[in-house]
Amino acid sequence: MGPLAGIKIIELAGIGPGPFCGMMLADMGAEVIRVDRTGGSRKRGKEVLNRGRKSIAVDLKSPEGRDVVLKLCESADALFEGFRPGVTERLGVGPDECMARNPKLVYGRMTGWGQEGPMSLAAGHDINYISLAGVLNAIGPKGGKPVPPLNLVGDFGGGGMFLAFGLVCALLEARQSGKGQVVDAAMVDGAATLMAMFFSLQGTAFSSDQRGTNMLDSGAHFYDTYETSDGKYISIGSIEPQFYALLLEKAGLDRDEFSAQMDQSRWVEYKARITEVFKTKTRDEWCSIMEGSDVCFSPVLSLTEAAQHPHNKARGSFIELEGVVQPAPAPRFSRSEATSPEGARIAGEDTTLVLQEAGFSSDEIDSLVSAGIVSTVTN
């Protein structure tokens, strides 16, 4: 059932990092009820981030819709939302209103800039949050412009994952104190926290503000990606001396010529030579030579290839739900292992069931449906 079995969480539907947080919690066994908009998604199973939870479709802009959400809060352990500061207060489902119904409720809030500060009300996206946190400046080639690492660092790492962590922390505290609280998860804060190690390296020989010149940002010849003869790529991470020695051996490089591993003045020269060597064989040929060894080597795989790699298949790292290949729940537990999730629900697919479980009578449910306050799939 998963380690969060028995925990009930209300998710006010949003996009990207909010659903990712809901997916993580549901993957771990929490009962997550997603409050969708009436007339929302009709794509069952296709939206990976929406997997594993029930869906109720509610018109949150109506007083009656607000009351439905407040009623759901009475039996919930937590609620989370990903709107700009003040939006849920205007809708009547802010922390004060929800926690008045349930003092033990944990109320999670995720924004880009945080609940306060001079930029808190401004629009933004992942690229903006990681820029302000000092992350984006560090990513990219030497002499080139910063390169966005998809929207992994701000939205999903610094946002959705930190919100899930914050909610679980607050839920553990609530079990001791008997009181709920507000969790303010800001992507700019989370992204900055992910850079903790690099702040500690500032001013040392291992870090400079010039991207593409450091050990972990493609500056080093022993930590980078290289093109192979068939136009594909491999990755090398041979940091430790024993791994570096093995790299030289398997690549057929002279140990004496490449002996000054940590001499940054030699990195450009070394990289040019290694680039030539890796272009002499295909990616599969290099895999046959290095994969599984202590070189710290991997082929650079596409999403399709990743799901088919023997290691990932052996671990069951990917699953298929309703025809969609996707990552399996993670992490794993020795005793309270999470079950395989169900695919994403259609908006409103569980409206009737959720309302019944919350204590609404059949007449009340029919009235809400007739008035358009809530909707069902068949409505």
RAHUCOR-V897368 format. One record per residue. N is the residue number from 0. RES is the residue in three letters. PSI is psi in whole degrees, -180 to 180 (999 if undefined). OMEGA is omega as a letter, one per 20 degrees, with the letter a starting at -180 (999 if undefined). NEAR is the number of other ideal C-beta (glycine too) atoms within 8 Angstrom. Layout:
((N RES PSI OMEGA NEAR) (N RES PSI OMEGA NEAR))
//
This chain:
((0 MET -20 r 6) (1 GLY 154 a 14) (2 PRO -18 r 8) (3 LEU 15 r 10) (4 ALA 137 a 9) (5 GLY -8 r 5) (6 ILE 130 r 12) (7 LYS 128 a 11) (8 ILE 135 r 16) (9 ILE 129 r 14) (10 GLU 117 r 16) (11 LEU 112 a 15) (12 ALA 137 r 11) (13 GLY -150 a 10) (14 ILE 157 r 6) (15 GLY -106 a 12) (16 PRO -30 r 15) (17 GLY -55 r 17) (18 PRO -34 r 15) (19 PHE -42 r 14) (20 CYS -46 r 18) (21 GLY -39 r 16) (22 MET -44 r 14) (23 MET -44 a 11) (24 LEU -43 r 14) (25 ALA -39 r 14) (26 ASP -31 a 13) (27 MET 10 r 11) (28 GLY -4 r 14) (29 ALA 147 r 12) (30 GLU 106 a 9) (31 VAL 123 r 13) (32 ILE 115 a 16) (33 ARG 121 r 13) (34 VAL 99 a 12) (35 ASP 167 r 13) (36 ARG 150 r 10) (37 THR 139 a 12) (38 GLY 24 a 6) (39 GLY -155 a 11) (40 SER 138 r 9) (41 ARG 17 a 6) (42 LYS 92 a 8) (43 ARG 129 r 10) (44 GLY -12 a 11) (45 LYS -23 a 9) (46 GLU 99 a 10) (47 VAL -40 a 10) (48 LEU -17 a 10) (49 ASN 9 a 13) (50 ARG 157 r 16) (51 GLY 10 r 8) (52 ARG 163 r 13) (53 LYS 158 r 12) (54 SER 130 r 16) (55 ILE 132 a 16) (56 ALA 121 a 14) (57 VAL 140 r 13) (58 ASP 94 a 11) (59 LEU -15 a 12) (60 LYS -5 r 5) (61 SER 148 r 8) (62 PRO -37 a 6) (63 GLU -37 r 10) (64 GLY -41 r 13) (65 ARG -45 a 13) (66 ASP -33 r 8) (67 VAL -47 a 14) (68 VAL -42 r 15) (69 LEU -36 r 13) (70 LYS -41 r 11) (71 LEU -33 a 14) (72 CYS -26 a 13) (73 GLU -31 a 9) (74 SER 12 a 8) (75 ALA 158 r 13) (76 ASP -28 a 10) (77 ALA 159 r 16) (78 LEU 143 r 14) (79 PHE 152 a 18) (80 GLU 160 a 13) (81 GLY 35 r 11) (82 PHE 171 r 9) (83 ARG 155 r 6) (84 PRO 134 r 10) (85 GLY -15 a 7) (86 VAL -49 a 9) (87 THR -29 r 11) (88 GLU -42 r 8) (89 ARG -29 r 6) (90 LEU -11 a 10) (91 GLY 16 r 9) (92 VAL 36 r 11) (93 GLY -179 a 9) (94 PRO -43 a 9) (95 ASP -46 a 7) (96 GLU -44 a 11) (97 CYS -41 a 15) (98 MET -17 r 11) (99 ALA -33 r 6) (100 ARG -27 a 10) (101 ASN 95 a 11) (102 PRO -18 r 8) (103 LYS -2 a 9) (104 LEU 132 r 14) (105 VAL 128 a 14) (106 TYR 107 a 14) (107 GLY 135 a 16) (108 ARG 127 r 14) (109 MET 126 r 15) (110 THR 173 r 14) (111 GLY -47 a 13) (112 TRP -12 a 13) (113 GLY 171 a 11) (114 GLN -17 r 8) (115 GLU 175 a 5) (116 GLY 158 a 6) (117 PRO -20 a 3) (118 MET 8 a 8) (119 SER -29 a 11) (120 LEU -2 a 7) (121 ALA 150 r 6) (122 ALA 157 r 3) (123 GLY 170 r 8) (124 HIS 173 a 10) (125 ASP -48 a 13) (126 ILE -33 r 10) (127 ASN -42 a 10) (128 TYR -43 a 18) (129 ILE -20 r 17) (130 SER -47 a 10) (131 LEU -26 a 8) (132 ALA -4 a 13) (133 GLY 7 a 8) (134 VAL -52 a 14) (135 LEU -34 r 10) (136 ASN -24 a 9) (137 ALA -5 a 13) (138 ILE 121 r 11) (139 GLY 169 a 10) (140 PRO 158 r 8) (141 LYS 129 r 9) (142 GLY -2 a 4) (143 GLY -179 a 8) (144 LYS 161 r 4) (145 PRO 142 a 10) (146 VAL 119 r 8) (147 PRO 127 r 10) (148 PRO 65 a 7) (149 LEU -146 r 4) (150 ASN 40 a 11) (151 LEU -38 a 8) (152 VAL -43 a 13) (153 GLY -60 a 21) (154 ASP -56 a 15) (155 PHE -45 r 13) (156 GLY -60 a 13) (157 GLY -18 a 19) (158 GLY -81 a 20) (159 GLY -43 a 16) (160 MET -40 r 13) (161 PHE -34 r 14) (162 LEU -44 r 16) (163 ALA -43 r 11) (164 PHE -45 r 8) (165 GLY -40 r 11) (166 LEU -45 a 16) (167 VAL -39 r 9) (168 CYS -47 a 9) (169 ALA -34 r 14) (170 LEU -39 r 12) (171 LEU -41 r 8) (172 GLU -38 a 9) (173 ALA -30 r 14) (174 ARG -27 r 6) (175 GLN -42 a 6) (176 SER -23 a 6) (177 GLY 11 a 6) (178 LYS 142 r 7) (179 GLY 178 r 12) (180 GLN 170 r 9) (181 VAL 134 r 7) (182 VAL 117 a 14) (183 ASP 98 a 7) (184 ALA 109 r 14) (185 ALA 134 a 13) (186 MET -34 r 19) (187 VAL -35 r 15) (188 ASP -48 a 12) (189 GLY -42 r 15) (190 ALA -40 r 16) (191 ALA -40 r 11) (192 THR -37 r 9) (193 LEU -18 r 10) (194 MET 12 a 12) (195 ALA -46 a 7) (196 MET -37 a 6) (197 PHE -27 r 9) (198 PHE -37 a 7) (199 SER -23 a 6) (200 LEU -8 a 9) (201 GLN 135 r 7) (202 GLY 1 r 4) (203 THR 174 r 6) (204 ALA -13 a 4) (205 PHE 4 a 6) (206 SER 135 r 9) (207 SER 164 r 5) (208 ASP -3 r 5) (209 GLN 104 a 6) (210 ARG 155 r 14) (211 GLY 11 a 12) (212 THR -3 a 9) (213 ASN 172 a 12) (214 MET -38 a 8) (215 LEU 7 a 5) (216 ASP 25 r 11) (217 SER 5 r 9) (218 GLY -35 a 10) (219 ALA 144 r 11) (220 HIS -21 a 8) (221 PHE 8 r 11) (222 TYR 85 a 11) (223 ASP 179 r 10) (224 THR 150 a 9) (225 TYR 142 r 12) (226 GLU 143 r 9) (227 THR 177 a 15) (228 SER -21 r 7) (229 ASP 15 r 7) (230 GLY 9 r 5) (231 LYS -175 a 10) (232 TYR 154 r 10) (233 ILE 162 r 16) (234 SER 141 a 11) (235 ILE 135 r 13) (236 GLY 50 a 9) (237 SER 71 a 13) (238 ILE -54 a 9) (239 GLU 148 a 6) (240 PRO -41 a 6) (241 GLN -33 r 7) (242 PHE -37 r 13) (243 TYR -41 r 12) (244 ALA -39 r 9) (245 LEU -37 r 12) (246 LEU -49 a 16) (247 LEU -42 a 11) (248 GLU -49 a 9) (249 LYS -24 r 10) (250 ALA -5 r 9) (251 GLY 32 a 5) (252 LEU 146 a 12) (253 ASP 123 a 6) (254 ARG -39 a 9) (255 ASP -40 a 5) (256 GLU -35 a 6) (257 PHE 25 a 11) (258 SER -27 a 6) (259 ALA 64 a 6) (260 GLN -43 a 8) (261 MET 10 r 4) (262 ASP 101 a 7) (263 GLN -24 r 8) (264 SER -15 a 4) (265 ARG -6 a 8) (266 TRP -41 a 11) (267 VAL -43 r 6) (268 GLU -48 a 7) (269 TYR -41 a 10) (270 LYS -40 r 11) (271 ALA -40 a 8) (272 ARG -43 a 10) (273 ILE -35 r 12) (274 THR -43 r 10) (275 GLU -42 a 8) (276 VAL -45 a 10) (277 PHE -21 r 13) (278 LYS -1 a 10) (279 THR -10 a 6) (280 LYS 161 r 9) (281 THR 168 r 9) (282 ARG -43 a 12) (283 ASP -35 r 8) (284 GLU -41 r 9) (285 TRP -35 r 15) (286 CYS -42 a 10) (287 SER -25 a 6) (288 ILE -39 a 8) (289 MET -26 a 11) (290 GLU 134 a 10) (291 GLY -6 r 3) (292 SER 179 r 8) (293 ASP 18 r 6) (294 VAL -25 a 11) (295 CYS 68 a 9) (296 PHE 145 r 13) (297 SER 149 r 7) (298 PRO 148 r 13) (299 VAL 111 a 9) (300 LEU 150 r 8) (301 SER 172 r 5) (302 LEU -42 r 6) (303 THR -44 r 7) (304 GLU -38 a 9) (305 ALA -42 a 10) (306 ALA -20 a 11) (307 GLN -3 a 7) (308 HIS 138 a 9) (309 PRO -39 r 5) (310 HIS -47 a 7) (311 ASN -36 r 11) (312 LYS -39 r 11) (313 ALA -36 a 6) (314 ARG -11 a 6) (315 GLY 38 a 7) (316 SER -20 r 10) (317 PHE 147 r 12) (318 ILE 168 r 9) (319 GLU 122 r 7) (320 LEU 120 r 12) (321 GLU 43 r 7) (322 GLY 2 a 5) (323 VAL 117 r 10) (324 VAL 135 a 7) (325 GLN 164 r 10) (326 PRO 143 r 8) (327 ALA 159 r 9) (328 PRO 142 r 10) (329 ALA 149 j 7) (330 PRO -175 a 3) (331 ARG 155 a 6) (332 PHE 144 a 9) (333 SER -25 a 4) (334 ARG -52 a 4) (335 SER 56 a 9) (336 GLU 136 r 8) (337 ALA 145 r 13) (338 THR 162 r 7) (339 SER 131 a 7) (340 PRO 161 r 12) (341 GLU 160 r 6) (342 GLY 170 a 11) (343 ALA 142 r 12) (344 ARG 155 r 13) (345 ILE 143 r 10) (346 ALA 121 r 15) (347 GLY 5 a 16) (348 GLU -29 a 11) (349 ASP 18 a 11) (350 THR -52 a 14) (351 THR -46 a 8) (352 LEU -46 a 8) (353 VAL -43 r 12) (354 LEU -39 r 14) (355 GLN -45 a 9) (356 GLU -26 r 7) (357 ALA -5 r 10) (358 GLY 8 r 5) (359 PHE 140 r 9) (360 SER 166 r 5) (361 SER -40 r 5) (362 ASP -41 r 6) (363 GLU -41 r 9) (364 ILE -45 r 13) (365 ASP -40 r 8) (366 SER -42 r 8) (367 LEU -40 r 13) (368 VAL -45 a 13) (369 SER -36 a 6) (370 ALA -5 a 7) (371 GLY 13 r 8) (372 ILE -40 r 11) (373 VAL 160 r 17) (374 SER 154 r 11) (375 THR 170 a 11) (376 VAL -37 a 6) (377 THR -6 a 3) (378 ASN 999 999 6))
//
